[in-house]
């Protein structure tokens, strides 16, 4: 049975490069729960009011984790139960190891 890795948030911490997934050893099922369906490169926000960047220059759609059978859940985590090792969203409950 694969280990279940649950990542809450899909921005910088929740969107590692594909090479990072290859470092996970053995069977791993990665699920990313993110309130937003887009990645935002926060350091470039300063350039928006000056017209040096446009919103489409600093955002892109989040992708499903590259390591199968990874998945992306577009939802907000509303409760985390560390004892039961579960995170709750409006779309359901997700277990993690």
C-alpha positions in Angstrom: 0.0 0.0 0.0 1.5 3.4 -1.0 2.3 6.0 1.7 -0.1 8.9 1.5 1.5 12.3 1.5 -0.9 15.3 1.9 0.3 18.8 1.0 -1.9 21.7 2.1 -1.4 24.7 -0.1 -0.4 24.7 -3.8 1.9 27.7 -4.0 5.7 27.5 -3.4 5.7 24.8 -0.8 3.0 22.8 -2.5 4.4 22.9 -6.0 7.8 21.4 -6.0 9.5 20.8 -9.3 9.0 17.4 -10.9 12.5 16.4 -10.0 11.6 16.5 -6.3 9.0 13.9 -6.8 11.6 11.5 -8.1 13.4 11.7 -4.7 10.5 10.1 -2.9 11.4 6.5 -2.4 8.9 3.6 -2.9 5.2 3.8 -3.4 3.9 7.3 -2.6 0.5 8.8 -3.3 0.8 12.6 -3.2 -2.4 14.8 -2.9 -2.2 18.6 -3.0 -5.1 20.4 -1.5 -5.2 24.1 -2.6 -7.8 26.8 -2.2 -6.6 28.3 -5.5 -6.3 26.5 -8.8 -3.4 28.8 -9.8 0.2 29.2 -8.7 1.2 32.8 -7.9 4.8 33.9 -8.0 4.6 36.3 -5.0 8.0 38.0 -5.4 6.8 39.5 -8.7 3.6 41.1 -7.2 5.6 44.3 -6.7 5.9 44.8 -10.4 2.1 44.7 -11.1 1.3 48.3 -10.1 4.2 49.6 -12.2 3.1 47.8 -15.3 6.3 45.8 -15.4 4.4 42.5 -15.2 0.8 41.4 -16.0 -1.1 38.9 -13.8 -0.8 36.3 -16.5 3.0 36.7 -16.3 3.2 35.7 -12.7 0.5 33.0 -12.4 -0.1 29.7 -14.0 -2.5 26.8 -13.5 -1.6 24.3 -10.8 -0.9 20.9 -12.2 -1.5 17.5 -10.7 1.5 16.2 -8.8 3.9 14.6 -11.3 4.3 11.4 -9.3 1.4 9.0 -10.1 -1.2 8.5 -8.7 -0.9 12.1 -7.4 -3.9 14.4 -7.5 -4.8 18.0 -7.1 -7.9 18.9 -5.0 -9.2 22.4 -5.5 -10.6 23.1 -2.0 -9.8 24.7 1.3 -8.8 22.5 4.2 -11.3 23.3 7.0 -10.1 20.9 9.7 -7.0 18.9 10.4 -7.1 15.9 12.8 -3.5 14.9 13.5 -4.7 11.9 15.7 -6.8 10.4 12.9 -4.3 11.7 10.3 -7.0 13.3 8.2 -7.7 16.7 6.6 -11.3 17.8 6.0 -12.5 19.9 3.0 -15.9 20.7 1.6 -15.2 18.0 -1.0 -14.4 15.3 1.5 -11.9 13.9 3.9 -8.3 13.0 3.0 -6.1 10.6 4.9 -2.3 11.0 5.2 0.6 9.0 6.7 
